[in-house]
Amino acid sequence: MNQQSVKPVIGAVSLVPAAPNSEDSLIFTVTATDEQGLTKVTLFKVFAGDTSEAAMLSIGNDQFRVKVSPTGAAGDLVFWALAENQAGLTAKSAVSGVTVTEPPVILTIRNVRENFDFYNGKTVTLRGVVTIGAGLLRTDRLSGYFQDNSGRGMNIYSQTLYSQLRRGAEAELTGKIVDFGGVIELELSQAPVILNVDTSVPDALEIPVEDILWNPAEYEGTLLRIKGRITSRADNIGGGSNVTIDDGTSPITVRIWNSAGILVDVAGDIVNPSLDSLLQVGNRVNMVAVGGLYSGAAQLLGAYAEDFQPWTDGVEGDGSFSLKTAPYPFVPSAGERIQIIYAYPSDSRVILRVYSLNGQFVSTIADDYQGMAFEKTIYWNGRDELGRLVAPGTYLIHLEMTNRSTGDKKAAIAPVVVAGRWN
């Protein structure tokens, strides 16, 4: 037989992944040979009634490959390849097919926590960003925290330290879900897979302390932001420092282990004079820490010096109690706001509310607690608690103060006028 009349030889086309979903890129590979040489190998595929083709490139050893974009939808995919030699003769592979499925629902930390009874003892794979890295809470094994985009976090535990799990590392973690003294843990069963070594840490959830104390299990493992005054501190207590912060709703303990090396070291010596100075009784602090549990009680876990900053959102006052409003009407429907300046003495909680002239509640503008005497300027946009514009008229700004040390209460009232918009 004339060699030029011999068709190419081609095998079946393989697909990776073998069971794709609509978000997977598709890699097609085929083996094809010809004694005279192939001029091209082409992939044909049919999906959702549309036929398309793509050139397959040689990767050596008589293999040809092409990578195509995800289908973007679920459905049946049919595909084959056609090889052509220099004589123009062609050979078609067997026709293959696969069902493209919808992508799997990604398991999140929130899913696991909210359905703990189901996942307890099961092995799962979760992806997230490390919020407290290895070697800070313990130095002999892994005890850290990570959080995903569900807004919740979880403890990571292993007998192996896995020092590559540093803060900001995005990782795929596989292990068994367990409960250890009320702390939900992912007990790793295999080495972590690092997806990115430098990812932004999730934003901390700003929350009143009273909410944490009301439901500590809800926020255990999650990165939280607290603003308040330091009311007590004790170093070298069981290998760490206990710092109490009060945000005006309630106090809570912040645990800083000596092993973290950010305040006191393992020898019991102060190693960070700046943080030592900030975390003194009476100072106001804006801090980020992970929600934790100790003997069933809520606490916070601090592990990074940069997570503790001075808290200043106004100016230090002279200890007086006062309320002032701008002496002119304003038009909320035109985007105008009214200025309100209030001052109060140290160790006081203040609540600023708006009422109608007949005493009907309209909105809460501020709920503050400061360790020192304070003066603050804020603005009201003329909207009620539901975000709706209020009707034109006179409203009362009501300032209520409670001194945390003495229990004394004071109140002040100032009128404001909401005007309508003239066309």
N, C-alpha and C positions, 0 to 999 in steps of 0.2 A: 504494500500500500504506500502511496506517495505520502511522505511525512507531512507535507503541507496540507493534507486533507484530514489530518488527525486533530480532533477537537481537544481543548484543554481538559484537564481533570480537576474537578472542584469538589470539596467536601461540604458538609453542612455548616451553616453559619452559627457561631456561638454568641451568646449575649451575656454581658455582665452589667448590672446584676441580673441573675437568672429570674428573679421575681421582682421586677421594678415597680416603683410607685411613680406617681405623676411628677414628683420633684427630682427624680434621679436622672442624671446624665446617662446616656446609653452607649456602651462600647460594644461594637460588633467586630468579630474576628472570623476569618475564613482561611482555609488552606487551599491553594490553587497552584497547579503546575502545568507547564507546556514545554515540550522539547525545543521548540523554536523560539520560545520567549513570549511572555504576555505583554500586551500593550496597555491593558487596563482591566481593573476589577471594580465593579460598581455594585453598591448596595441599593436595593429597592425596598421601600417599606410603605405599607398602607395603614393609615390610622384615621379614624373618623371619616372614612370615605375619600380621603385625599392620598394620592400616591406621590411619593417624592423619591429622589435618588441622591446618592452621595458617593464621591470617588473614595475608594479604599486604597490606602497607601501601604507599600511594602514595609514590613518591619523585620525582614530577614527570615531565613528558614522556610521559604515559600508561604509565609503568612502575610495576610493583608488585614488592615484594621482601619476603622473610622469611629470617631466619637461624635455623637449628635446630642443636641439639646434635649432637655426633658420635654415630655409630651404636654405637660401643663394640665392634663385632664386624665381621668380614668377611662379605660376602654380597651378594646381588642387591637393588638398590634400584630400585623403579618409582615414577614420580611424574607428576603432571599438575596442571593448575590449572582452576578453574571460576570464570567471571565471571558476575555476576548484575546486571541493570539494575533500574531503578525499577518496571518493569512485571512484575518477577518472572521475566523470561525469562533463560535461562542459555546459556552457550556453554562448551564443554569444549575444552581444548587437546589437542594430540596427546599420546599417552602416550609417555613416554621412560623409558629405563632405563640403569643404570650398575652396574658391579660394584665394590663397595667392597672394597679389599684390606687386608691387614694392614699396619701402618706399617712403613716401611723400617728396617732395622737401622742404627742411628746409627754412623757411622764414628768411632772414637776414636783418640787419639794412641797408645795402647797397641797397637791393631790395626795401625796403620801401622808402628810400630817393630818389632813382632814379625813382620811380614810385609814387611820393607823391600824384599826382592828383587822382590816383586810390585809394590809401589807406587813404586819408584824411577823417577823421570822422569814419573810420572803426575800429573795435576792433580786435586786433591781439595779438598773443603770440610770444615773442622773448626771446632768451636765450643769455646771455652775461656775461661779467665780469665787476664789478663796478670799474670805474676809478676815480670818485670823489664821496665819500660816503655821507651819510646823515649827516645833522647838520653842514656842513662846509660852504656852500653857503647861507643857511638859517637855522635858529634854530627853527622856529615855524612850519615848514612843510617840506616835502621832495622836494628838488631840487638838483639833482645829475646827474651823467653821467655814462653810461655803454657802452661797446664796444664788438663786437663779432669778429669771425675769418674772416669776410668779410673785415676787415680793416677799418671799419667806426663805429662811435659812435653816441649816441643820448641822449638828456636830458630826465631824468625821473622826473615826477612831481606827487605829491599827497598832499591832505590836511593833510594826516597822515604822521608823520615823518619817520616811518619804520627804526628805528635806527639800525636794523640788516643788513641793506644794507651798509656795510663797504667796503672800498677799498679791492679788491681781492676776494670778495664774488662772486661766480658764481650763477646766479639766473635765474629763469624762470619768466618773467614779462608779465602780461596781462593787456591791457588797450587800450584806444582810441588814434589814431594818430591825433594830432592837430598841428596847426601853431600858435605860440604865438610871434608876433612881428618879424617874420622871423626865429625864433628858432623852429625847428621841435621837438615836445615833444611826449613822451609816457605818457599819463595821466592815471595812474593806476586805474583799476576798481575793483581790488581785491588784497589781500595781496600777496606779493612776495613769491615764492617758492625758498628757498635756497637749491641749489644743492651741493655746496661746499663752505666752509667758508674761505679757504685759497688757492686761485688759482693765478698763476702768472698773473700779469697785462700785457696786450698786449704790444708789442714793439711799441714805439712811432715812428711816421712817420717823418723822418728828411726832412725838406722842406724849401726852401727859403721863406722869408717873402713876397717877391713880388708875389709869387704864391698864397699865402693866400689872399692877398689884391685883386688880380685879380679875384678870385672866392671864396669869403668868405663862401658862402653857401655850397660849396663842402666839406670844411674841418670843418664846424661847428659841434661840438660834438665829434670830433676825437682827440685822443691823439697825440700831435705833439712835435717834438724836434727842438729847435732853439738855435743857437750859435751866440752870438754877444756881443756888448758893451752896457752897460747901459748909456743912454744919458740924462735921466731925471727921477725924482721920486717925487711924492707928496703923503703924508700920510693923513689919515683921511679926504678923499674926499668922501662924501656920504656914510660913513661907510666902507671905504676900502682904499687901496693904489693903485695908478696908477704908474706903473713902465714902462718906455719906453726902449725897447731893439732894437738895430739896427744891423742887420747881414751883412750890406754892400749892400744889395739889397734894403732895405727900413726899416723904423722904424715901430714898432707896440706896442700897449699898452698891458701890462700884468696886469690884475686886480687880486688883492689879498684881499679878503674880510676880515674885522676884525673878523668876526665870525669864520673864519678858525683858528684863534689863532696862526698863525705861524710867524707873523712879528709884527703886532700891534694887541692888544686885543680890545674887545668891549668898554673898557674904554678909548681907544685912546693912550695907553702906549706901548712902545716897549717891547716885551716879548722875543725876540730871538736876542740877540746881534750879534751872529754869522751870521745869515741871514741878519740882518741890515747892518753889515759891508760888506758883499758880494754885496748887492744890492745898492751900492753907484755909483754915476756917474763916468764913466771912467773904471769901472771894466768889465772884460770879463767874461761872464757867459754861461754855458752850461745848458739849462733848458728844462724841460718837462712840458707841460700845455695842457689843452683842448681848442680847437678852439671854439670861442664864437662870438656872435654878440651883439652889443649895438647900438640901434637906426639905425640899418642897416649896421653899420660899423664893420669891423673885429676887434676882440680883442682876447686875450688869458686869460684863467682862471687858476690861480695857486692856489693849495690848500694844498700842502705837502712840508715841508721844505727840505726833501731829494731830491726833484725834481730840486733843484737849486744847481749847483756845479760850482766851478771855471773852467774856460775853458783855458786849456793850451795844445797845441799840437805842441809846438816849444819852442824857448827860446827868452827872451826879447833881442831886438837888441839895437844898439847904435844910431839909427836914420839914418843910411846910406842907400843908394840904390845901390844894387849890384846883379850880377848874375854870378855864377860860375858853370862850368860843369867839370866832370872828364876828364882829358887830354888823353884819350885812346879810341880806338874803342871798341864797344861791339857787341855781337852776340845774338840778340833776339831769333833767331831760336833755340839756345841752352839754352834758359831760362835766359839769362843774362839781367841785367838792367843797366842803366846809372844813376849815382848820379847827382843831381842838387841841388845847395844851393843858395837861394835867400834871400835878406834882404830888408826891406823898412821901412820908418818912420811911426810914429803913425798916426792914423785916415786915413788910406789909404786902398784902394781896389786894389788888384793886380790880373791880369789874366796872366797865363803862357800857351803859345800855342806853337805848333810845326808846322813849315812850311818846304816845300821842298825848294831847292835852287832857283827854278823858282817862288817862292811866293805862291805856292798852299797850302791851309790849310790842315793840317794832323790831328791834335787832340788838344783838350784843356786838359792840365794836371792838372791845379789848377785854382780856382777862389776864392780868399780869401779876407776877411776883418778883420782887427785887430784894436782895439782901441789904442794899444800901439805899439811902434817900435818893429819889430819882425824879427827873422831869422829862416828860416825853411829849412829842408832837405827832399827832396822827390826823387822819382825814376821814370824814364820812361821806360816802357817795350818794346818799339819799335813797338807799335801797333797804328793803326789809330783810328778814332772816332768810327768805326764799329767793332773794336776788331781784325782787320786783321793785320798780320805782314807786315811791310813796306819793300820795296825793299832795298837792300844794297845801300849805298851812303851817302852823307853829308846832314844833316838837320840842320835847324836853330831853336834854342830855343829862343822864343820872350817873354820878360817880359814887361808888360805894367802896370803902376801905375797911379792911380788917387787919389790925396789927397782930402778927403771929406771936409776938412775945407777951403782950399784955392782954390781948383779947379785945382791946378797945375798937369800937366801930365809929366811923364817921361817914357822912354823905354830903354831897353837894349837887346842885341842880343849876343848869344854864339853858336858856331857850335858844333855839335856832329856827330860822324861817325858811321854808322851802317855797320857792316861787315857781310859777308856771312859765312856759316859754311863749313869747309873742312872735307870731309869724310876720 
